[in-house]
Amino acid sequence: MRSVFRFRHGVHPPDRKGLTAALPVRRLPYPDELVLPLQQHAGRPAKLVARVGDRVERGDVLAVADGHVSVPVHASAAGTVTDTGLWPHPSGAWEPAVRLAVDAHSAQAARPRLVPHWEELSPAEIIGAIQDAGLVGLGGAAFPMHVKLQPPEGTRLDALLVNGCECEPYLTTDHRTMVDHPRRVQLGVRILMHCLGVRRAVIAVERNKPDAIEALTATLPDDLDVSVLPLHVKYPQGAEKMLVKAVTGREIPSGKLPLHAGVLVQNVASLATVAEVFETGLPLVERIVTVTGGGVVHPANVVVPVGTKLKDLFAACGGLRDDVAEIVMGGPMMGTSVGNLDAPVLKGTTGLLALRAHEVRHEPARPCIRCGHCLDACPVFLNPQRLGTLAQASRVPDMADMHLKDCMLCGCCSYVCPSHIPLSQLFAAARAELRRKESAA
């Protein structure tokens, strides 16, 4: 690998991580009710198998994978299924979901499970176990992990690249995973190296997380070629294309994936969860979430069951202040505003921000002045100014010709735009429209 440790373009937003960066992860009490949507991952929603009235234990299957690009959904607590209808989803839509009344008197211990020794499993068996456990990427995209672990025939991988950058402002989920559970991360690295047959792994961490770098370096295995690589602090360093460029110097061609550059990228929290699956046999039923922002009384990094309602999560962190102006799921650059606090935490939920009025910029969009700032910021060298003009004219096919699909929706263009044009939001809507047209064709 030819390391350059940086990529071109990008931006430097203030990181705002001070509220939670030094706070160890703590576990919250179980709420009275959990809501588990069938659509918690990229691909096809899970297929419901639970019925109203079913008594389930923590880790039991509620919905099975419906195809290759799909994963099951498991009960994240012991309780009783009370409904399987529509429920508010963080996307803003109403989606099918399983409502689970949590057993207040349960110890919430999972059923005894057979935990196979991963060293004795074939790659196909490890991949099957990962899908059965409902694992998805925990960095936010929630793409089914087992799909990424099966590169096309003839693809040659020479390294596993572990993403510990967490470049989004405010979020410290991955940071605390690396600090509090470095050995679990290292075990996850070991399991995936065995599964993929690669001999080298690089854990990339931005330099604003020195305690994470220290914890991972102190737990590096002696018998594997695993290294920790500190990187410059820049957004969106954690995007796969940017990370591969920074660490290896290799360009990922338009429309291609990191595996086409010989590298597989996985998030640190995803690897820690892989280790937990093969240590305990428990599927993905809980995750670490950063609850932060000036509008939260007690910001925290917390372990919560998947399906916890946002209002219950905020209540467990002391509640919201009176002057909260906006709730964002995810980070401020790529996250989405949430209008209904009955929506639940999903497998891919990295953080929950409660922003006060002075933390939110509500500026009216003005005409583009063609300053070129968005071109200088775009990390994949698109022309956001031209794409924005086409989006405002609803010329989606022309946007596709200008490589709209290569847009990562990172928000760099919106961040630097002096006219406050919501470019990233325009591109997200255009991409959704393009998907609808392609599926209808």
Sequence and secondary structure as in RCSB ss.txt:
>XXXX:A:sequence
MRSVFRFRHGVHPPDRKGLTAALPVRRLPYPDELVLPLQQHAGRPAKLVARVGDRVERGDVLAVADGHVSVPVHA
SAAGTVTDTGLWPHPSGAWEPAVRLAVDAHSAQAARPRLVPHWEELSPAEIIGAIQDAGLVGLGGAAFPMHVKLQ
PPEGTRLDALLVNGCECEPYLTTDHRTMVDHPRRVQLGVRILMHCLGVRRAVIAVERNKPDAIEALTATLPDDLD
VSVLPLHVKYPQGAEKMLVKAVTGREIPSGKLPLHAGVLVQNVASLATVAEVFETGLPLVERIVTVTGGGVVHPA
NVVVPVGTKLKDLFAACGGLRDDVAEIVMGGPMMGTSVGNLDAPVLKGTTGLLALRAHEVRHEPARPCIRCGHCL
DACPVFLNPQRLGTLAQASRVPDMADMHLKDCMLCGCCSYVCPSHIPLSQLFAAARAELRRKESAA
>XXXX:A:secstr
       SS B      TTTTT   EE    SEEEEES  SSSS  EE   TT EE TT EEEE  SSS   EE 
SSSEEEEE SEEE TTSSEEEEEEEEE TT            GGGS HHHHHHHHHHTT B TTTT  BHHHHTS
  TT    EEEEE    SSS  HHHHHHHH HHHHHHHHHHHHHHHT SEEEEEEETT HHHHHHHHHT  SSSE
EEEEEE   BTTTSHHHHHHHHH     TT  GGGGTEEEEEHHHHHHHHHHHHH   S EEEEEEESTTBSS E
EEEEETTBBHHHHHHHTT B TTEEEEEES TTT EE   TTSB  TT  EEEEEEGGG             HHH
HH TT   HHHHHHHHHTT HHHHHHTTGGG     HHHHH TT   HHHHHHHHHHHHHHHHHH 
